[in-house]
Amino acid sequence: MAVFAVVYVLIFFYAVFVYLKFEWGAEGQDERGGRIAGMSYRIVFPLFPLGWLLLELYNDHVVKMTYEDYKLAIWFLLTGLMILHAIIITILKRKY
């Protein structure tokens, strides 16, 4: 389990690097970069309330999670969305 956690955190930090490099770089400042960022935001950010809703439904109707489990699930939701955001930016950069 510890190996998975280390690999996941490394993937997350790489995703943050990809995102910040795109947003703060020259590529993210032009019209093409704005269009790529907009498309990526349009896909990723609606997934946050949906993920939170599914987490709440799971917590209320399937298994009562402890506070630690709930914090971990929210952490995976946020970091997973950041990883997905970086993946989508990378794919759209190659496509457009």
N, C-alpha and C positions, 0 to 999 in steps of 0.2 A: 504494500500500500504506500509506503514511503517513496518508493521509486516512481510510482504513478504521480504522486503529489509533486515531486521535483520536476518531472517531465512536463506536467500540466502547467506549473508556474513558469517554467522556461518558455513554453509555447505562448503563454499569456504575455510575458514580457517582450517576446519577439513581435507579437501582434500589436502591442502598444508602440513599439519602435516603428513598425510599418505604418501605423496610423499617424503618428506624430511626424514622421519623415514626409508623408504625403501632405498632411495639413499645413505644416510649417515650411515646406519646400516650395520651390517655384512652380512645381507641377500642380499643387493644390490651389494656387492663386489665380490661374488663368481660367478661361471659360470652360475648357474641357475638364479641368480639375473640379470646378464647381458642379458640373453636370454629373461627374462620377461620384462625388461626395453626396449629392442630392439623391441619386439613385440608391446608393448604399444606405443612407439614412432612412429612405423610404421603405427599405426591406427590413432593416434591423430594429428600428425603434418601436414599431408596433408589436414586435415580439416580446418586449419587456412586460407590458401589462397583461398580455396573453399568458406568458410564463408565470407571472405572479398569480393570476387567476387560477391557473392549473395547480400551482403550489398550494394555494389556499383551499381549493376544492379537495385536494389530496389530504391536506392537514385536517379538514373538517369532517370528511366523509369516509376516508379509507383508514388512515393511521394518524393518531395524535402524535405529532413530532415534538421532541423536546426543543428547548430554546437553542441548544447547540446545533441540533440537526437543522432547525429552521435557518439559523445564521449560515450554516454551510451550504444549504440549498440556495439561498439568496446569493451567496458568494459565487457559486457555480453558475447561477443565472447571469449575473453581471459579467463575470469574466468570460463565460461562453459567448455572450453577445458581442463582447469586444473582439474575441477571436474571430467570430463570424464576420464582423464588420471589416476586419483587416483582410480576411479571405476574399470578401466581395470586392473590396477596393482593388486588391491585386488582380482579380479576374477582370474587372471592368477596365483597369489600366491596359491590360493586354488586348481587350476587345475593342476599345475606342482609341 
